[in-house]
Amino acid sequence: MRIVVVGAGPAGMAAARTAADAGADVTMVDSEPDAGGQYLRGRAKFSHPGVTHLRNTEAWMVEGNSLHLRATEARPAQTSRPGPPATGAALRPGSPRLLAFDSLIIATGAYDRPLPFPGWDGPGVITAGAAQALAKQGVTLAERVIVAGTGPFLLPVAAALHDLGATLVGVYEANSPLAWARETKAVLANRHKIAELARYRKVLTHLETRTAVIAKHGSRVTVAKLDRHWNPVSHRAEHADLVCIGYGFLPRTDLVPNAKRTNDFLDVDERQRTSVENVYAAGEVTGIGGADLSEAEGVVAGATAAHQEPPAEAVEAVRRGRLFAEALARTHAVQPGWRTWLDADTTVCRCEKVTLEDLADAHSMRELKLTSRVAMGRCQGRICARNASELTGIPFDGQRRVIAVPIPLGELADLPEEQQ
């Protein structure tokens, strides 16, 4: 049995190990030089004799029971610390490859969702995920830093920057954590999450709730207190060199454009099966619930794909973790008042330099793209399409594209004629 896992984060590694332990022939594909995903950033030291790990490799399309792959630019590993010998391989740069599978496990994770505001496209504004990735390599881009957005992810980002010597001007949470008081069932089922807060006590003193950055011009940052819908009710000025923003995450689901989903995340059953036959999903593509939930889902997906009964403890961990993920989505939901933060000339699509006033009247996302060029740049709408949808009222189409990542036309031309 040939099982292909796309993604080498906590979910992908757990799925690959579990399926290989069950006797399957497993290939794990990942675009990074080392396993670990965004969470571990190359510190995972993945090694399993039953798993072929294709590094620096992008999966760009699923066609029947085959996966199209291409080599990415080789990047240096994230750590020079010695680890176990890697069981891996690499594609020859520039050469497409077709990898057949009996079962496919999607564990491609998610990426930051920023919200636009005046000045967000200028220097000194990055996503919270980018700030954390740099911090894990010992890099901070400024001395005076603000971390803003919604969700518990803000705390480890702020802590990492603080540990590197940055001065935290503020950590601004747009929602109110008091909403967790209504999530008793999820909190009781995931008590260890409460204990994790103790790690961040050094940055909790900088935390302000119902607060957001709504503009930045140079080092002058406009900070607003918000009502429960995120409409600004008062303003003040702060000075910071760097603003790190994160308003939750959007899943990387492009490889399975026809799979059923809810709020962009792939729908799966209790065995991690998607609506597409022989395709499973695990980790943040099914919902944001933390690394422990991702790993448990990977175990369940790997076992099921290998025709094994998943371990009971993994099934129970998934049940508890999904309670937390659902509560997290409710408590830290993006509220509509953010749309009032923008001016007419605020950039919405950075790739194509589309401003709010450029968003023409349209009746579909396709029409909106054609008339304004929003979501037509290199990121293909991953950053701006959801925001443009909420600004115009046009339903978000979830980026249902056949080709999952940008690829050179030459690689399409190099495919055998019957595959073009």
KESE-16619 format. One record per residue (C-alpha): x, y, z; residue number from 1. Coordinates in nm, 2 decimals. Each point is the difference from the previous one (the first is absolute). Layout:
BEGIN
      x      y      z seq
      X      Y      Z NUM
...
! end
This chain:
BEGIN
      x      y      z seq
   0.00   0.00   0.00   1
   0.14   0.34  -0.11   2
  -0.09   0.29   0.23   3
   0.12   0.35  -0.08   4
  -0.01   0.27   0.28   5
   0.03   0.36  -0.11   6
   0.14   0.22   0.28   7
   0.27  -0.08   0.27   8
  -0.14   0.18   0.30   9
  -0.13  -0.17   0.31  10
  -0.30  -0.14  -0.19  11
   0.20  -0.12  -0.30  12
   0.28  -0.16   0.20  13
  -0.25  -0.18   0.23  14
  -0.20  -0.13  -0.30  15
   0.32  -0.12  -0.18  16
   0.14  -0.18   0.30  17
  -0.33  -0.16   0.08  18
  -0.07  -0.12  -0.36  19
   0.36  -0.13  -0.03  20
  -0.02  -0.19   0.33  21
  -0.31  -0.17  -0.14  22
   0.21  -0.12  -0.30  23
  -0.10   0.25  -0.26  24
   0.24   0.13  -0.26  25
   0.01   0.37   0.10  26
   0.13   0.31  -0.17  27
  -0.01   0.33   0.19  28
   0.02   0.31  -0.22  29
   0.09   0.35   0.13  30
   0.12   0.33  -0.15  31
   0.24   0.06   0.29  32
   0.36  -0.14   0.03  33
  -0.08  -0.15   0.34  34
  -0.30  -0.15   0.17  35
  -0.19   0.18   0.27  36
  -0.23   0.23  -0.18  37
  -0.05   0.36   0.12  38
  -0.04  -0.13   0.36  39
   0.33  -0.17   0.04  40
   0.19   0.18  -0.28  41
   0.26  -0.27  -0.07  42
   0.04  -0.12   0.36  43
  -0.20  -0.32  -0.04  44
   0.30  -0.22  -0.10  45
  -0.24  -0.23  -0.19  46
   0.13  -0.34  -0.09  47
  -0.18  -0.32  -0.08  48
   0.13  -0.29  -0.21  49
  -0.34  -0.06  -0.15  50
  -0.06   0.36  -0.12  51
   0.16   0.16  -0.31  52
   0.02   0.37   0.08  53
   0.00   0.22  -0.31  54
   0.14   0.33   0.11  55
  -0.01   0.33  -0.19  56
  -0.28  -0.13  -0.20  57
  -0.34   0.16  -0.08  58
  -0.32  -0.19  -0.07  59
  -0.18   0.21  -0.26  60
  -0.29  -0.22  -0.13  61
  -0.19  -0.32   0.07  62
  -0.10  -0.18  -0.31  63
  -0.20  -0.32   0.06  64
   0.22  -0.21   0.23  65
   0.32   0.18  -0.08  66
   0.16   0.31   0.14  67
   0.20   0.25  -0.21  68
   0.32   0.11   0.17  69
   0.27   0.25  -0.08  70
   0.33   0.09   0.16  71
   0.03   0.33   0.19  72
   0.31   0.20   0.04  73
   0.22  -0.18   0.26  74
   0.01   0.20   0.32  75
   0.24  -0.05   0.29  76
  -0.12  -0.20   0.30  77
  -0.14   0.19   0.29  78
   0.25  -0.14   0.25  79
   0.35  -0.13  -0.02  80
  -0.04  -0.22   0.31  81
   0.08  -0.37  -0.07  82
  -0.29  -0.23  -0.03  83
  -0.07  -0.35  -0.11  84
   0.07  -0.09  -0.37  85
  -0.28   0.11  -0.22  86
  -0.20  -0.24  -0.21  87
  -0.06   0.23  -0.29  88
   0.04   0.10  -0.36  89
  -0.03   0.30  -0.22  90
  -0.14   0.05  -0.35  91
   0.23   0.12  -0.27  92
  -0.05   0.38  -0.02  93
  -0.23   0.10  -0.28  94
  -0.14  -0.35  -0.06  95
  -0.37  -0.08   0.04  96
  -0.08  -0.33   0.16  97
  -0.31  -0.21   0.03  98
  -0.04  -0.20   0.32  99
  -0.27  -0.26   0.01 100
  -0.19  -0.08   0.32 101
  -0.27  -0.23   0.13 102
  -0.08   0.25   0.28 103
   0.08   0.36   0.04 104
   0.03   0.19   0.33 105
  -0.02   0.38  -0.01 106
   0.19   0.15   0.29 107
   0.09   0.33  -0.16 108
  -0.08   0.23   0.30 109
  -0.11   0.36  -0.01 110
   0.14   0.35  -0.04 111
  -0.06   0.33   0.18 112
  -0.29   0.22  -0.08 113
   0.08   0.37   0.01 114
  -0.26   0.27  -0.01 115
   0.08   0.32  -0.20 116
   0.01   0.34   0.15 117
   0.16   0.33  -0.11 118
   0.38  -0.06  -0.02 119
  -0.01  -0.38   0.04 120
   0.17  -0.04  -0.34 121
   0.29   0.23   0.10 122
   0.33  -0.08   0.18 123
  -0.03  -0.12   0.36 124
  -0.30  -0.22  -0.03 125
   0.03  -0.38  -0.03 126
  -0.22  -0.30   0.10 127
   0.03  -0.15   0.34 128
   0.10  -0.33  -0.16 129
   0.29   0.17  -0.18 130
   0.11   0.16   0.32 131
   0.00  -0.33   0.18 132
   0.18  -0.18  -0.29 133
   0.28   0.27   0.02 134
   0.01  -0.02   0.38 135
   0.06  -0.37  -0.02 136
   0.31   0.08  -0.19 137
   0.10   0.26   0.25 138
  -0.10   0.30  -0.20 139
  -0.22   0.29   0.10 140
  -0.04   0.29  -0.25 141
  -0.05   0.29   0.24 142
   0.05   0.12   0.36 143
  -0.35   0.13   0.07 144
  -0.27  -0.25  -0.10 145
  -0.38  -0.04   0.01 146
  -0.17  -0.33  -0.04 147
  -0.37   0.03  -0.10 148
  -0.29  -0.21  -0.12 149
  -0.21  -0.27   0.16 150
   0.06  -0.34   0.15 151
   0.25  -0.17   0.23 152
   0.27  -0.01  -0.27 153
   0.08   0.36   0.09 154
   0.15  -0.11   0.33 155
   0.28  -0.23  -0.12 156
   0.09   0.25  -0.27 157
   0.02   0.28   0.26 158
   0.20  -0.22   0.24 159
   0.25  -0.10  -0.27 160
   0.06   0.37  -0.09 161
   0.03   0.09   0.37 162
   0.26  -0.27   0.05 163
   0.20   0.14  -0.28 164
   0.01   0.34   0.18 165
  -0.27   0.18  -0.19 166
  -0.20   0.26   0.19 167
  -0.37  -0.09  -0.01 168
  -0.19   0.32  -0.04 169
  -0.32  -0.21   0.03 170
  -0.17  -0.33  -0.08 171
  -0.35   0.09  -0.13 172
  -0.28  -0.26  -0.01 173
  -0.30   0.12  -0.20 174
  -0.24  -0.23   0.18 175
  -0.07  -0.05   0.37 176
   0.14  -0.32   0.15 177
  -0.30   0.02   0.25 178
  -0.19  -0.18  -0.27 179
   0.18  -0.32   0.10 180
  -0.22   0.00   0.31 181
  -0.28  -0.13  -0.23 182
   0.22  -0.28  -0.12 183
   0.00  -0.21   0.31 184
  -0.02  -0.34  -0.17 185
   0.30   0.07  -0.23 186
   0.21   0.15   0.28 187
  -0.06  -0.30   0.24 188
   0.08  -0.24  -0.28 189
   0.33   0.18  -0.07 190
   0.12   0.11   0.35 191
   0.36  -0.02  -0.12 192
  -0.06   0.30  -0.22 193
  -0.06   0.21   0.31 194
   0.33  -0.11   0.15 195
   0.18   0.11  -0.32 196
  -0.10   0.36   0.08 197
   0.26   0.00   0.28 198
   0.27   0.00  -0.27 199
  -0.10   0.34  -0.11 200
  -0.04   0.18   0.33 201
   0.29   0.23  -0.09 202
  -0.20   0.14  -0.30 203
  -0.35  -0.01   0.15 204
   0.07   0.32   0.18 205
   0.01   0.17  -0.35 206
  -0.33  -0.15  -0.11 207
  -0.29   0.23  -0.08 208
  -0.33  -0.14  -0.11 209
  -0.26   0.14  -0.23 210
   0.29   0.20  -0.16 211
   0.15   0.01  -0.35 212
   0.24   0.18  -0.22 213
  -0.20   0.18  -0.26 214
   0.26   0.21  -0.18 215
   0.38   0.04  -0.02 216
   0.20   0.29  -0.16 217
   0.37  -0.03   0.06 218
   0.05  -0.08   0.36 219
  -0.33   0.16   0.11 220
  -0.26  -0.27   0.06 221
  -0.36   0.07   0.06 222
  -0.15  -0.23   0.26 223
  -0.37  -0.02   0.06 224
  -0.22  -0.14   0.27 225
  -0.28  -0.20  -0.16 226
  -0.36  -0.09   0.07 227
  -0.10  -0.36  -0.02 228
  -0.05   0.03  -0.38 229
   0.35   0.16  -0.04 230
  -0.12   0.35  -0.07 231
   0.25   0.25   0.14 232
  -0.13   0.19   0.30 233
   0.32   0.19   0.09 234
   0.35   0.06  -0.14 235
   0.35   0.06   0.12 236
   0.34   0.02  -0.15 237
   0.29  -0.23   0.08 238
   0.35  -0.02  -0.15 239
   0.13  -0.33  -0.13 240
   0.25  -0.10  -0.27 241
  -0.17  -0.33  -0.07 242
  -0.37  -0.12   0.01 243
  -0.06  -0.38  -0.01 244
  -0.36  -0.08  -0.10 245
  -0.20  -0.32   0.01 246
  -0.37  -0.05  -0.02 247
  -0.02  -0.37   0.00 248
   0.09  -0.24  -0.28 249
  -0.12  -0.12  -0.34 250
   0.05  -0.36  -0.10 251
   0.21  -0.12  -0.30 252
  -0.26  -0.21  -0.17 253
   0.08   0.07  -0.36 254
   0.10  -0.36  -0.08 255
  -0.36  -0.12   0.04 256
  -0.21   0.28  -0.15 257
  -0.32  -0.22  -0.02 258
   0.00  -0.13   0.35 259
  -0.28   0.11   0.23 260
   0.09   0.26   0.26 261
  -0.14   0.23   0.27 262
   0.14   0.35   0.04 263
   0.28  -0.09  -0.23 264
   0.12  -0.30   0.21 265
  -0.03  -0.35  -0.14 266
  -0.29  -0.21   0.13 267
   0.12  -0.33   0.14 268
  -0.18  -0.29   0.17 269
   0.11  -0.17   0.32 270
   0.27  -0.18  -0.19 271
   0.14   0.31  -0.18 272
  -0.16  -0.09  -0.33 273
  -0.09   0.29  -0.24 274
  -0.28  -0.01  -0.25 275
   0.24  -0.10  -0.27 276
   0.06  -0.38  -0.02 277
   0.34  -0.11   0.14 278
   0.09   0.35   0.11 279
   0.05   0.07   0.37 280
   0.08   0.32   0.18 281
   0.17   0.08   0.34 282
   0.12   0.30   0.19 283
  -0.09   0.36  -0.06 284
  -0.16  -0.06  -0.34 285
  -0.30  -0.14   0.21 286
   0.00   0.28   0.26 287
   0.24   0.19   0.23 288
   0.05  -0.18   0.33 289
   0.37  -0.02   0.08 290
   0.28  -0.24  -0.07 291
  -0.13  -0.27   0.23 292
  -0.33  -0.02  -0.19 293
   0.19   0.00  -0.33 294
   0.22  -0.29   0.11 295
  -0.30  -0.20   0.13 296
  -0.18   0.05  -0.33 297
   0.31  -0.11  -0.19 298
   0.01  -0.33   0.20 299
  -0.37  -0.06  -0.08 300
   0.04   0.09  -0.37 301
   0.32  -0.22  -0.04 302
  -0.16  -0.30   0.17 303
  -0.32   0.03  -0.20 304
   0.17   0.05  -0.33 305
   0.21  -0.32   0.07 306
  -0.33  -0.19   0.08 307
   0.07  -0.02   0.37 308
  -0.22   0.09   0.30 309
   0.13   0.33   0.14 310
   0.13  -0.02   0.36 311
  -0.28   0.09   0.25 312
   0.21   0.26   0.17 313
   0.05   0.19  -0.33 314
  -0.37  -0.01  -0.07 315
  -0.07   0.14   0.34 316
   0.27   0.27  -0.04 317
  -0.17   0.10  -0.32 318
  -0.34   0.02   0.17 319
   0.14   0.23   0.27 320
   0.21   0.20  -0.23 321
  -0.30   0.08  -0.23 322
  -0.20   0.13   0.29 323
   0.29   0.25   0.06 324
   0.03   0.08  -0.38 325
  -0.37   0.08  -0.02 326
   0.00   0.21   0.31 327
   0.31   0.19  -0.13 328
  -0.17   0.07  -0.33 329
  -0.30   0.15   0.19 330
   0.19   0.20   0.26 331
   0.26   0.15  -0.24 332
  -0.22   0.05  -0.31 333
   0.07   0.30  -0.23 334
  -0.27   0.26   0.05 335
  -0.14   0.22  -0.28 336
   0.10   0.33   0.15 337
   0.35  -0.04  -0.14 338
  -0.13   0.13  -0.33 339
  -0.04   0.34   0.15 340
   0.38   0.03   0.06 341
   0.07   0.05  -0.37 342
   0.02   0.32  -0.21 343
  -0.09   0.01  -0.37 344
   0.37  -0.02  -0.09 345
   0.09  -0.28   0.24 346
   0.16  -0.29  -0.19 347
  -0.20  -0.32   0.00 348
   0.21  -0.21  -0.24 349
   0.37   0.07   0.04 350
   0.11  -0.21  -0.30 351
  -0.21   0.20  -0.25 352
  -0.02   0.33   0.20 353
  -0.38  -0.01   0.01 354
  -0.15   0.25   0.25 355
  -0.34   0.00   0.16 356
  -0.14   0.24  -0.25 357
   0.12  -0.22  -0.28 358
  -0.23  -0.28   0.10 359
  -0.26   0.03  -0.28 360
  -0.36  -0.11   0.02 361
  -0.01  -0.37  -0.08 362
  -0.22  -0.30   0.05 363
   0.25  -0.27   0.04 364
   0.36  -0.04   0.12 365
   0.10  -0.08  -0.36 366
  -0.15   0.32  -0.13 367
   0.16   0.20   0.29 368
   0.34  -0.14  -0.10 369
  -0.04   0.09  -0.36 370
  -0.13   0.35   0.06 371
   0.24   0.11   0.28 372
   0.29  -0.26  -0.03 373
  -0.04  -0.08   0.37 374
   0.14  -0.34   0.08 375
   0.17  -0.03  -0.34 376
   0.36   0.05   0.13 377
   0.26  -0.26   0.10 378
  -0.17  -0.09   0.33 379
  -0.31  -0.08  -0.21 380
  -0.24   0.15   0.26 381
   0.13  -0.19   0.30 382
   0.06   0.33   0.18 383
  -0.27   0.22  -0.14 384
  -0.29  -0.21  -0.14 385
  -0.18  -0.06   0.33 386
   0.04   0.37   0.10 387
  -0.13   0.12  -0.34 388
  -0.30  -0.24   0.04 389
  -0.09   0.16   0.33 390
   0.05   0.35  -0.13 391
  -0.23  -0.05  -0.30 392
  -0.25  -0.26   0.13 393
   0.09  -0.23  -0.28 394
   0.02  -0.37   0.12 395
   0.35  -0.13   0.05 396
   0.06  -0.28  -0.24 397
   0.27  -0.17   0.21 398
   0.26   0.04  -0.28 399
  -0.13  -0.31  -0.20 400
   0.29  -0.02  -0.24 401
   0.13  -0.31  -0.17 402
   0.37   0.09   0.03 403
   0.08   0.04   0.37 404
   0.32   0.21  -0.01 405
   0.16   0.23  -0.27 406
   0.21  -0.20  -0.24 407
   0.20   0.11  -0.31 408
  -0.18  -0.06  -0.34 409
   0.31  -0.19  -0.11 410
  -0.07  -0.27   0.25 411
  -0.35  -0.05  -0.14 412
   0.15  -0.01  -0.35 413
   0.24  -0.27   0.11 414
  -0.28  -0.24   0.11 415
  -0.07  -0.29  -0.23 416
  -0.26   0.10  -0.26 417
  -0.27  -0.24   0.14 418
   0.03   0.18   0.34 419
  -0.03   0.36  -0.13 420
! end
